[in-house]
Amino acid sequence: MHVAFIDESERDEDFYFLGALVCDETSYQQISRGLDSLLREHSSDPGSSVTLGHELHGHALMQGIGEWKRFHFGNGPASSLRH
């Protein structure tokens, strides 16, 4: 089995851009465990508004905005996500 995650990334007057991640079941399980770990780690921070059931948005994570603004991830906001 393969799993596909599809999301729109941007749109302008002429185009609607989509991004996708397609992976096999083993990779899906590894990705899922990694994202669960990320949420567990950051939801346990006393001042965090991140929760275990939080919906992840790439833009907010990569830019360190919204509920991720408290977390500083090295050079660019998300560089510490690359443990």
C-alpha positions as CSV (number, residue, x, y, z in Angstrom):
1,M,0.0,0.0,0.0
2,H,1.1,3.6,-0.6
3,V,-0.1,6.7,1.2
4,A,-0.4,10.2,-0.4
5,F,-0.5,13.4,1.5
6,I,-1.7,16.2,-0.8
7,D,-2.0,19.9,0.1
8,E,-2.3,23.1,-1.7
9,S,0.7,25.3,-1.2
10,E,-0.1,28.5,-2.9
11,R,-2.3,30.1,-5.6
12,D,-2.1,33.1,-7.8
13,E,-4.3,34.5,-10.6
14,D,-3.2,31.8,-13.1
15,F,-2.1,28.8,-11.1
16,Y,-3.1,26.6,-8.1
17,F,-0.1,24.9,-6.7
18,L,-0.2,21.5,-5.0
19,G,2.4,19.6,-3.1
20,A,2.4,15.9,-2.4
21,L,4.3,13.3,-0.4
22,V,3.8,9.7,-1.5
23,C,5.3,6.9,0.5
24,D,5.0,3.2,1.3
25,E,3.5,1.9,4.5
26,T,6.8,1.5,6.3
27,S,7.8,5.1,5.5
28,Y,4.3,6.3,6.5
29,Q,4.7,4.7,9.9
30,Q,8.1,6.2,10.4
31,I,6.8,9.7,9.4
32,S,3.8,9.3,11.6
33,R,5.9,8.3,14.7
34,G,8.2,11.3,14.0
35,L,5.4,13.8,13.8
36,D,3.8,12.3,16.9
37,S,7.1,12.7,18.7
38,L,7.4,16.3,17.6
39,L,3.9,17.1,18.9
40,R,4.6,15.2,22.2
41,E,7.8,17.2,22.7
42,H,6.4,20.6,22.0
43,S,3.0,20.1,23.7
44,S,4.8,19.2,26.9
45,D,6.4,22.7,26.9
46,P,4.5,24.6,29.7
47,G,4.1,27.8,27.6
48,S,3.2,26.1,24.3
49,S,-0.2,26.3,22.6
50,V,0.7,23.1,20.6
51,T,-1.5,20.1,21.6
52,L,-1.2,16.4,20.9
53,G,-4.0,16.5,18.4
54,H,-2.7,19.7,16.7
55,E,-3.0,20.0,12.9
56,L,0.4,20.6,11.5
57,H,0.9,23.3,8.8
58,G,4.2,23.4,7.0
59,H,4.3,27.1,6.5
60,A,3.9,27.8,10.3
61,L,6.5,25.2,11.2
62,M,9.0,26.4,8.6
63,Q,8.6,30.1,9.4
64,G,8.3,29.8,13.2
65,I,4.9,31.6,13.3
66,G,1.6,31.1,15.0
67,E,1.7,28.4,17.6
68,W,5.4,27.7,16.6
69,K,6.6,31.3,17.2
70,R,8.0,30.4,20.6
71,F,10.3,27.7,19.1
72,H,13.5,28.8,17.6
73,F,14.9,26.2,15.2
74,G,18.5,27.1,14.5
75,N,19.4,29.0,11.3
76,G,16.0,29.0,9.8
77,P,13.0,28.4,12.0
78,A,12.6,24.7,11.2
79,S,16.3,23.5,11.2
80,S,16.0,21.7,14.5
81,L,13.3,19.5,13.1
82,R,16.1,17.7,11.3
83,H,17.3,15.8,14.4
